[in-house]
Amino acid sequence: MDRNSPEYQTYVKILEKELICAMGCTEPVALAYCAAKARSVLGKIPDRIEIEASGNIIKNVKSVVVPNTGGRKGIAAAAAVGVLGGNEEALLLPSAALPGKDH
């Protein structure tokens, strides 16, 4: 396909509009985003967090390092980094503002 064709340019515009940059594996980052959003909606850090997720999310989260957690893996690490310091305005980059070597 010619990169200058209208069809190609239409595809590029759609992708530019729809794609969101994500840091790391998207499953733990999505959980961190949800936790950050929950904290924002509540207006405080929640007393507890209960997470329900699909088997695919659980499978992928348990195996990868969550950004900015010092090498921690899993659902608890993803939720903790999101609720304690995540930025819900950052969409799929909720822990990007946190200090750490994992960026």
C-alpha positions as CSV (number, residue, x, y, z in Angstrom):
1,M,0.0,0.0,0.0
2,D,1.3,3.4,-0.9
3,R,1.9,5.6,2.2
4,N,0.7,8.6,0.4
5,S,-2.7,7.1,-0.7
6,P,-5.9,8.4,1.0
7,E,-6.7,4.9,2.2
8,Y,-3.3,4.6,4.0
9,Q,-3.6,8.1,5.5
10,T,-7.1,7.2,6.7
11,Y,-5.8,4.2,8.6
12,V,-3.0,6.3,10.1
13,K,-5.5,8.9,11.3
14,I,-7.7,6.2,12.9
15,L,-4.7,4.6,14.7
16,E,-3.4,8.0,15.9
17,K,-6.8,8.7,17.4
18,E,-7.5,5.3,18.9
19,L,-4.2,4.1,20.2
20,I,-3.1,5.0,23.7
21,C,0.5,4.7,24.9
22,A,0.9,2.1,27.6
23,M,4.0,1.5,29.8
24,G,4.8,-2.2,30.3
25,C,2.4,-5.1,29.9
26,T,-1.1,-3.6,29.7
27,E,-2.9,-5.9,32.1
28,P,-1.1,-4.7,35.3
29,V,-1.1,-1.2,34.1
30,A,-4.9,-1.4,33.5
31,L,-5.3,-2.6,37.1
32,A,-3.1,0.2,38.4
33,Y,-5.3,2.7,36.4
34,C,-8.5,1.2,37.9
35,A,-7.0,1.5,41.4
36,A,-5.9,5.1,40.8
37,K,-9.3,6.0,39.4
38,A,-11.0,4.3,42.4
39,R,-8.9,6.4,44.8
40,S,-9.8,9.6,42.8
41,V,-13.6,8.8,42.9
42,L,-13.5,8.0,46.6
43,G,-11.4,11.1,47.4
44,K,-9.1,9.0,49.6
45,I,-7.1,5.9,49.8
46,P,-9.6,3.0,50.2
47,D,-9.4,0.8,53.3
48,R,-9.4,-2.3,51.2
49,I,-9.4,-3.2,47.5
50,E,-11.3,-6.2,46.0
51,I,-10.4,-7.0,42.4
52,E,-12.4,-9.2,40.1
53,A,-10.8,-10.0,36.8
54,S,-10.9,-12.4,33.9
55,G,-8.7,-15.4,33.8
56,N,-6.6,-13.8,31.0
57,I,-5.9,-10.7,33.1
58,I,-4.9,-12.8,36.1
59,K,-2.7,-15.0,34.0
60,N,-0.9,-12.1,32.5
61,V,-0.6,-10.0,35.6
62,K,1.0,-12.7,37.7
63,S,3.9,-13.2,35.4
64,V,5.2,-9.7,34.6
65,V,6.9,-7.0,36.6
66,V,4.7,-4.0,37.4
67,P,6.4,-0.7,36.5
68,N,7.8,1.2,39.5
69,T,7.4,-1.5,42.1
70,G,11.0,-2.6,42.4
71,G,10.5,-5.8,40.5
72,R,7.3,-6.9,42.1
73,K,4.7,-8.9,40.2
74,G,1.0,-9.6,40.5
75,I,-2.4,-8.1,41.1
76,A,-1.6,-6.8,44.6
77,A,1.5,-4.9,43.3
78,A,-0.5,-3.4,40.4
79,A,-3.3,-2.3,42.6
80,A,-1.0,-0.9,45.3
81,V,1.1,1.2,42.9
82,G,-2.1,2.6,41.3
83,V,-4.0,3.4,44.5
84,L,-1.0,4.8,46.4
85,G,0.6,7.0,43.8
86,G,-0.9,6.4,40.4
87,N,-2.3,9.2,38.2
88,E,-5.8,8.4,36.9
89,E,-5.5,11.2,34.4
90,A,-2.6,9.4,32.7
91,L,-4.9,6.6,31.4
92,L,-2.6,3.7,30.7
93,L,0.5,5.4,32.2
94,P,-0.8,5.7,35.8
95,S,2.5,4.9,37.5
96,A,4.7,6.8,35.2
97,A,5.0,9.7,37.6
98,L,6.2,7.5,40.4
99,P,10.0,7.5,41.0
100,G,11.7,4.3,40.1
101,K,14.1,2.5,37.9
102,D,11.5,0.6,36.0
103,H,10.5,3.4,33.5
